[in-house]
């Protein structure tokens, strides 16, 4: 056993075949994956054994602490990297920071170490600690600094203070005034911070340095649409007169013209795009997708079929989109035929699901469920997606018990399947198994602490039953932190405040939710709070509008009946 562990430790250190480890305090910084060696100690073996055993027993906190001690003793960057990885995956940010600090100190020119440091500080909201690491990343690869600037905003995207991110990116870009990508990065950061004039100015500078950069031109057009639509239209015209072959720019122009109901000018641009690319299947697909987005289903069908005739390689993409167009047009037979032709790729499972729903509509539940059960899958994730679809069929037919039993049987064999846990919790609620509802959602939160819907569902469920209202509020507030613009979570927050007796806050949040999405259940809740607050005419108006669009919604009907028949 000791021999095996020694070999494993040597491999991890990158010194297999050598009986020595890096000597404490004797590290050549920036030396890559090698380091001076020292004798293998009993303490090193003990920490390695403890860490590996902890990993096998799913104790990542113990593993992280063991490998951090090992890294400090050996002064080996590979061990520090391993400890960092373990701590980050376990979301043990204190240990992760300790490991990253050591890794950066031992290997200051490691891009991986610097990227890990940036990711950790962004996740912890410590933007002030990010700058030196990003600056070092830019210096490490001077030949690819342009690519680095194109990735900076993605690296910083999870930080909630967008104005602070903008300030940081501006500081980083200041040292590269002649680099178009630096100005592009500033523009992206300004866009995220809703600083549209700053975004437009920076993108203009990027185009001054590289006039033919079509991606920058597309972005500048989108920015100008937020500021001055006439200026945006003029910019599109001027750019396309100078670079008539800029197809992405022309597509963006068409989209804006159609949104502004400039249909004649839009059709003119469609014709130019098609005439300039008569045998290009990519352009035919692009026109088809744009037509579908603009709800021109006839044109969308025409161009999708044209893309197939012109030899577009990914026919699965074409047939999936063709199926969606036929389904929207209520041409169910044609939609089913198109979905059946999708034989692989990312859209394979969803195409099979849509086919099953259309089959249920035409021939009933039994054939549709059989079709889903016999659909070939490549992995358990795909099987889970089909099970969710089958449970949705049962749910739509009112068979909540059947949907619950279906999910429950699978989860007994695969207890950590995230999506199924959430769906079983919803079905448990429908059939009164509130203990299962709460247990599944709490387990889901442990497995996925960034799952906003799990926090929201649990908080709403507790509030609806009048239980643990302070915790319900904390849960929904956590969901809002994770997904601040989700109207359904805003609805839950308003409902929790109502249950806690704060009618004013409840109405405020429900108004935000309803303004964002006129969902029938949000309408039911918003109307109820208005009714209770004495604004009965406003409540009736909201309910009436929602009932016209969703006459069979159970919650809406129950709410209206309960309150208006008092």
Secondary structure, 3 states (H helix, E strand, C coil): CHHHHHHHHHHHHCCCCCCEECCCCCCCCCCCCCCCCEECCHHHHHHHHHHHHHHHCCCHHHHHHHHHHHHHHHCCHHHHHHHHHHHHHCCCHHHHHHHHHHHHHHCCCCHHHHHHHHHHHHHCCCHHHCHHHHHHHHHHCHHHHHHHHHHHHHHCCCCCCHHHHHHHHHHHHCCCCCCHHHHHHHHHHHHHCCCHHHHHHHHHHHHHHCCCCHHHHHHHHHHHHHHCHHHHHHHHHHHHHHCCCCHHHHHHHHHHHHHCCCHHHHHHHHHHHHHHCCCCHHHHHHHHHHHHHCCCHHHHHHHHHHHHHCCCCCHHHHHHHHHHHHHHCCCHHHHHHHHHCCCCCCCHHHHHHHHHHHHHHHHCHHHHHHHHHCCCCCCHHHHHHHHHHHHHHHHHCCCHHHHHHHHHHHHHHCCCCHHHHHHHHHHHHHCCCHHHHHHHHHHHHHHCCCCHHHHHHHHHHHHHCCCCHHHHHHHHHHHHHHCCCCHHHHHHHHHHHHHCCCHHHHHHHHHHHHHHCCCHHHHHHHHHHHHHCCCHHHHHHHHHHHHHHCCCCHHHHHHHHHHHCC
